[in-house]
């Protein structure tokens, strides 16, 4: 439907960690597509591999990670095979920026905020100290921090201010894609709301794409154009936000949506019994089968991503035959 | 306000730190004064000894020791013909020049030596000089009479003839009215005069004489066996000691820190190599290696500094810094820095190293005197820089001349006191800084 090549294409991406108990497959066969000025929410509970996905995109993997497998293309160009130094110079913060989880600790405690926000510019644009400070001040205004905060140290900022500063740092080099790794999870509701407003405004004004990684269905629904739901290292459903939130296709999506508390809802939110499988030794078939009330014989085979609508797939055998549920 | 400035401001709460800072300021002032008052090349030249020191007494005590004991030891008196009127008479073909040099002698002891330095300019015929000593009572004692060359030292106190005439060594006999050969001659105080009469055979010939009556005491710190004023070495020892201590401390701390951070950041075989090198280096003894380098190669202070720094690179500090840096490596802001494209060098130098610097400041400050002492120890062992005046060199000279056996305690006291003062100053500052920057010792 879109003529231009997608900004980001992820194909069959896999990532494993070496642990003492064995090899842990954190990301397993993930396919995702993101167009310009699109916001993709990667939803999932903790440990489902969504942060590992972000780390793979920016190659900030911990030391015990094996090299990722699969395809990763930016504007049609492969970035997974790029040598480390070229990746650092050409991709990090030039194309993809990251707003880290736990922004509280993402700032160096002994460096002034203004200086830190300007760091990427100093590195990538070889900006002079003055230029960098000027741009940092602009970025601060954009995310709604008074510019006199530039001279402060991280501990002198409130949590919301720090999160904004980290966001300013991600925007300062004008990347095409910003990864938001749980950007609001440690904040109170009011601060969350104001940060989300800033993000929406930036998306509207700047035309950046977002990959918004969160476990919070409510905040995801505010920003996302598309949603990818992850479960046990795999994407189980990829759909437009509207379709996903109104009519979830995968059983896990359905149960997840049912567990979200809503205003004006009669029955109390339900929980999903059981727990996700261990990624050290995932089940051979559908990974959700064990907890799935709709499970049937076919579920012992691993399901592929099955199209079930316009730009929409679900990893569930129920969608395989036209006679399946829905 | 930055944490650094806050830390420094907190120093005010520690009187010991202020005292330490005061001592360090004093030493720095001494060093600055030494370097500006006596340039490096001049200091080296002076310390070589020789003519520059010819009118200073040998092994003279500091003036204050005499004051302290209530004595009235003689000071050095210098009188030159330039200070008095030179009378001149002409005869046929010759000129007779006459100068009277007054020697005001109010002291309670005899001088150490008496020398007359004579300089004259002539074409062919040397002037003839006759010297007469006049006591305060007007008694005249004839001294030497001789031709003098262009530059000559007439050593009155070593005139054997005069000694036998007086019955005392000249420096005693000329200043006493005791009977010749008396056991306990007393000083006769008053104004003595040396009369110089010169016969010049040429119209343009000149004569300048400079009488030095050497005292028993000199200056603030006394002199050594080569008549050198110890002040020069004590003053110049300050910049040398501070520079050596500071450079060695900076050199070893910084390189060690950067290497430790490099090992921590890259991990793997880089870390392993650094750790093994450190373990080998820790068991190598520093002093014997320095002694070997000094004996076999060169005792230049800068070479020694280089060896100290090189051997200090893979020191035990690496282990300590490594343990402090390992948790910092895992900090989210380091990961963030990696994500926004900071290179390895940037992460090591701008993120890892500055994080542990505050904790290192006290160690660093207390490390400075360690190296000052090391340099002095080398000098005492005879491995000091041969041309540079340093505190260690003074101690080395004092030891070689058996200063303590001869009672020249001031020779050992002054450099030792300065060394101790240096240690004290830096230690007091360092301990206070430790209490400020080291979180475990911080007062809540």
Interface residues (C-beta under 8 A of the other chain):
Chain A: X58 X60 X63 X88 X89 X92 X93 X94 X97 X98 X100 X101 X102 X105 X106 X107 X108 X109 X110 X119 X120 X123 X124 X166 X169
Chain B: X3 X267 X331 X332 X333 X335 X336 X337 X338 X339 X340 X341 X342 X343 X346 X351 X354 X355
